[in-house]
Amino acid sequence: MLTRIALTVLGLVAVSVTPATAAADQCAGDRLRVPGAARQVAACLDDVTTNGTVASGHTVAGDWAGLTSAGLPRSASVPGIQVDGHFPDTSTSNTHHGWNSDAQFVLRLPDRWNGGLVVSGSPGNRRQYANDRAIADRVLAAGYAFAATDKGNTGLDFHLDGHRPGDAVAEWNTRVTQLTIAAKVVVAQRYGRLPARTLMAGISNGGYLVRWQLENRPWLYDGGVDWEGTLWTKDGPNLLTTLPTALRSYPAGDTATMHGAGFAPGSEFLWDLHYRVYWDLTQRLYRSEFDPEFDGSLVAGVPFCASGTPNCDTDYDYASRPRAVHAAVGRIGLTGRIGKPLITLHGTLDTLLPMAHSDAYADMIAAKGRGDLHRYYRVVDGNHVDGFADAFPGKLRPLAPCFHTAVDAMAGWLDGHGVPPSATVPRAADEAGTCALSS
């Protein structure tokens, strides 16, 4: 927990802390000031979950489209305050609110507060509302305050932000730290005290952010929940060691090599869709972020190029690339040296970030002697995107219910009640909307 002295050192207590005691003060959003924000707008809402914010215009459903299944249970209404804003930034890919500025954030402060704060960064290259349905709805209903950031750059051109390879991803981590500190101050303004518990939670790239923060800024958090986080390591494995194999092997019908690269047996029905939608684009964008010299003057390479085509990402060989490329990845890479409790969830049929990557991260944590701080749940038939559970009925299991259980399990762990041991979580006959983190 940040003390007032620490906040003063960071220059973040210029605004006095005013307890919200009377009922009339419970929507005093205009009294809140987000430290360091270039712009902010507060609104008092009857419901800060997506049940209400879709109708009131305080979320953008396109930000979270496809991330959850249609059957994900809805939360009860949660009245509270929403604060939208952005920190100063030179990039302008986020056009929400007509601000044309990145580093946008959203804070939600429920009237009935449980003393906790959940901080999240967006998955993929989505914007600040991307976690509203999958994460915010549930934690707000449980009484947590919630804060989310767009990570400082968005969209397909995110890799053009910054001055040197890796800068765009490095900014993601900086923006999460910035928002976490600021959100703690706003929570103190709203409720009269700092949060008693701060959790970090995220999906995919947002899961990577959970891992990085717990490794590098553990004093800001009490724990984290990582939903299929991206693994970046200097020497591999990482996306750039896995995706070129898929781009070569899938069109060639080389199933054995696909399995050897971590694409699980039983996931074959997903390969064509991922080839057309995910693998090629993801490889080119992230290779451009860390290794822009590979394709010369091109921007993000040649889409769906055949092996042998000049500057073709299908032939990309991370291991043979210059030392500077590995250094760029290493600058934002993970080590496994977490400093606070972490729960990791990964679906066995994840076909964008194979489960083998989280297996490797679990091994890294153990190698650093931090295994007692980690629980890892492999969810049978889970995929990277819960929306695909609707597209392939009966074949895939949504992970959102397991994530919700994991948040509750983390709270119990921190309260001293223990947490189930790492396990493979089987499908169950009564699993609709529920998930038990045990084998």
C-alpha angles and dihedrals in degrees: 000000000000112000122215088252091055092047090050091053089052090050093241105124100072087118117068119241111245118188116228102227110142121066090240089060095055092092099037093130092149089067093061121094123191107216112241096005117146090203137003137176123193128202133184108223135189088219128019094185121090089264086074106020094061090058095041095046095244096125136037111229091202089067092064101029113138097008095103135039120251090244097059105129118250122238125233118261115282117197117209149107127301121199119192122187149120139240120232110284137161096216121083109192094118108079098174114136089011088277095123090205133118125221089066118163142183127211123192121192116188119213089231104055125189094200095258139109129207118199123194142176123211122265121239109353094313128133135258098284094054094104096045097104101032100040115004098054093056099042093045090052088053090054102257123138110236133212128181136178136198086227095242100284133046144182133034093310095055090116091066090068116100135026104264137031112289096020095115094055092041088057090057090065093045092051093050091051090047093051094045092056093044093046091054089055093048091049088053091050092050101043104021097248141057118263114279089213132024121192129188116213135172151148126238106324084012088056089053087055090054091053094046094048093049089049098044108021104027093146089070094059143047096206145328144225116216116198106197095320121199114254118223118179128164096237098027168268095131138122092280092059094047110037099057088057089056092047090054102036104042097058089045091053091238099154095166092059091047090055090046090054090057102265099138126239105255093038094088093105088064098050100086093050092048092047091053098040112022121014101058097041094043093049094050096046097048094039086054089052095054103021110027092155092066093084098033113219094354120108113228095345134254115323117236094350120177119243109274095035110128113260090009119163089206086074096043113137110190094187092061097046120110122282090250090065092054090046091054090054092042091055090067097024129125127244105184092243096131118175101197135038115290132191116199124196123191132171117231091225097048101143100181099048104021116222088243087077092061089043086057092048091051088053090050091053091049091048089056090054093249099113092116088064094054137076119182123195120190107202113211112235094003117143132197095257119043092205088073089067086073093046092051104033114200094009100078136043121215114239098206094090089052090050091052090050089048092055089053090045091052090052090051091047091053090046089057097252095120130239131245114269119257109284149157106260111218126209114263134203092240097041099120105126093348137088131183113203096221138089 
